[in-house]
Amino acid sequence: MLLPLVVLWTIAGVCLAATSNTKWKCDQEDARKIDEIVSRIHTYGRTDNFPLTVAEAKPFCKDRIAWVARMEDYKNACLKQQPKQIASVIIYSMKTIINSYCKNPHAKKMTDFLTTTGCANDAKSAYQQCNDDYIDLLLAVWDTTSGKTRLAQMCW
């Protein structure tokens, strides 16, 4: 899951900014920053824990809503044509999921989510190691096989 999103965001050239009023450079450094924020929104690449309580969920949600707004701001300022369309679909999906949990932190959906977060926090490092190992495998196949056999090598 990590590799396709990383590649997709890199191709799209989306970036992170400190505020929505940022003057965008639209360069590779900005693309690296957005890749970092995408990984933080998703399970992989997490340095923080999932919230365990509604009180912890509020800043958790606030951060994610702000990050998605920054990605959308950059998309509108810097992307054109197909990369902009791809980013729009991804951002819409993220926004929909985040809002479904964060609009009402006392709703059943958030309550159900919070009952699973302790387990997710406990499994975070093993999950990250699994992702790292998988990416290493994909990169090794990419580096050692010809273009004609790469897909077959990745699937066995």
C-alpha positions as CSV (number, residue, x, y, z in Angstrom):
1,M,0.0,0.0,0.0
2,L,2.8,2.4,0.8
3,L,4.6,2.2,-2.5
4,P,1.6,3.0,-4.8
5,L,0.7,6.0,-2.6
6,V,4.3,7.2,-2.4
7,V,4.7,6.9,-6.2
8,L,1.3,8.5,-6.8
9,W,2.0,11.5,-4.6
10,T,5.5,11.9,-6.1
11,I,4.1,11.8,-9.6
12,A,1.3,14.2,-8.7
13,G,4.0,16.5,-7.2
14,V,1.8,17.5,-4.3
15,C,3.3,19.3,-1.3
16,L,2.8,20.4,2.3
17,A,2.9,24.0,3.5
18,A,2.8,25.6,6.8
19,T,-0.5,27.5,6.1
20,S,-3.1,27.6,3.4
21,N,-1.7,31.1,2.4
22,T,1.7,29.7,1.5
23,K,3.4,30.8,-1.6
24,W,4.1,27.5,-3.3
25,K,7.4,26.6,-4.9
26,C,6.0,23.5,-6.5
27,D,9.3,21.7,-6.3
28,Q,10.7,18.3,-5.2
29,E,11.2,19.5,-1.6
30,D,7.5,20.3,-1.5
31,A,6.7,16.9,-3.0
32,R,8.8,15.2,-0.3
33,K,6.9,17.1,2.4
34,I,3.5,16.0,1.1
35,D,4.7,12.5,0.9
36,E,5.5,12.7,4.6
37,I,2.1,14.1,5.5
38,V,0.3,11.4,3.4
39,S,2.3,8.7,5.3
40,R,1.3,10.3,8.6
41,I,-2.4,10.4,7.7
42,H,-2.3,6.7,6.8
43,T,-1.2,3.9,9.1
44,Y,2.3,3.6,7.8
45,G,4.9,6.2,8.6
46,R,3.2,7.1,11.8
47,T,5.3,8.6,14.5
48,D,2.4,9.4,16.8
49,N,-0.1,7.1,18.4
50,F,-3.8,6.8,17.6
51,P,-6.0,8.6,20.1
52,L,-7.4,6.5,23.0
53,T,-10.0,9.0,24.2
54,V,-12.4,11.6,22.7
55,A,-10.2,14.3,24.3
56,E,-7.1,12.9,22.4
57,A,-9.2,12.5,19.2
58,K,-9.9,16.3,19.0
59,P,-6.2,17.3,18.2
60,F,-5.8,14.2,16.2
61,C,-8.7,15.2,14.0
62,K,-7.7,18.8,13.9
63,D,-4.2,17.9,12.5
64,R,-5.6,15.6,9.8
65,I,-8.2,18.2,8.7
66,A,-5.5,20.8,8.4
67,W,-3.2,18.5,6.5
68,V,-5.8,17.6,4.0
69,A,-6.6,21.3,3.5
70,R,-2.9,22.0,2.9
71,M,-2.8,19.2,0.3
72,E,-5.9,20.6,-1.4
73,D,-4.4,24.1,-1.4
74,Y,-1.3,22.9,-3.1
75,K,-3.3,20.9,-5.6
76,N,-5.2,24.0,-6.6
77,A,-2.1,26.2,-6.8
78,C,0.4,23.9,-8.5
79,L,-1.1,20.8,-10.2
80,K,-2.5,20.7,-13.7
81,Q,-4.5,18.1,-15.7
82,Q,-4.2,14.5,-14.8
83,P,-2.0,14.9,-11.6
84,K,-4.6,17.4,-10.3
85,Q,-7.4,15.0,-11.1
86,I,-5.7,12.1,-9.3
87,A,-4.9,14.3,-6.3
88,S,-8.5,15.4,-6.2
89,V,-9.8,11.8,-6.0
90,I,-7.3,11.0,-3.2
91,I,-8.0,14.2,-1.3
92,Y,-11.7,13.7,-1.6
93,S,-11.4,10.1,-0.2
94,M,-9.2,11.3,2.7
95,K,-11.5,14.1,3.5
96,T,-14.6,11.9,3.4
97,I,-13.1,9.3,5.7
98,I,-11.6,11.9,8.1
99,N,-14.9,13.8,8.3
100,S,-16.9,10.6,8.9
101,Y,-14.9,10.1,12.1
102,C,-14.1,13.7,13.1
103,K,-17.3,15.7,12.5
104,N,-18.8,14.4,15.7
105,P,-16.2,12.9,18.1
106,H,-19.0,11.5,20.3
107,A,-20.7,9.6,17.5
108,K,-20.7,5.8,17.5
109,K,-18.3,5.7,14.6
110,M,-15.6,7.5,16.6
111,T,-16.4,5.4,19.7
112,D,-16.0,2.2,17.7
113,F,-12.7,3.6,16.3
114,L,-11.4,4.4,19.8
115,T,-12.1,0.8,21.0
116,T,-9.5,-0.4,18.4
117,T,-6.8,2.2,18.7
118,G,-5.0,0.6,21.7
119,C,-4.5,-2.5,19.7
120,A,-3.4,-0.5,16.6
121,N,-0.9,1.4,18.7
122,D,0.5,-1.9,20.1
123,A,0.9,-3.3,16.6
124,K,2.3,-0.1,15.0
125,S,6.0,-1.1,15.1
126,A,5.4,-4.6,13.7
127,Y,3.2,-3.1,11.0
128,Q,5.8,-0.6,10.1
129,Q,8.5,-3.3,9.9
130,C,6.3,-5.4,7.6
131,N,5.8,-2.4,5.3
132,D,9.6,-1.7,5.4
133,D,10.3,-5.3,4.5
134,Y,7.8,-5.3,1.7
135,I,9.2,-2.1,0.2
136,D,12.8,-3.6,0.4
137,L,11.6,-6.6,-1.4
138,L,9.9,-4.5,-4.2
139,L,13.0,-2.4,-4.5
140,A,15.3,-5.4,-4.7
141,V,13.1,-6.9,-7.5
142,W,13.1,-3.6,-9.3
143,D,16.9,-3.4,-9.2
144,T,17.7,-6.9,-10.1
145,T,15.2,-7.8,-12.9
146,S,14.5,-6.7,-16.4
147,G,11.4,-4.8,-17.2
148,K,9.8,-7.8,-18.8
149,T,9.9,-9.9,-15.6
150,R,9.5,-7.3,-12.9
151,L,5.7,-7.8,-12.4
152,A,6.1,-11.6,-12.2
153,Q,9.0,-11.3,-9.8
154,M,6.9,-9.0,-7.5
155,C,4.0,-11.4,-7.4
156,W,5.7,-14.6,-6.4
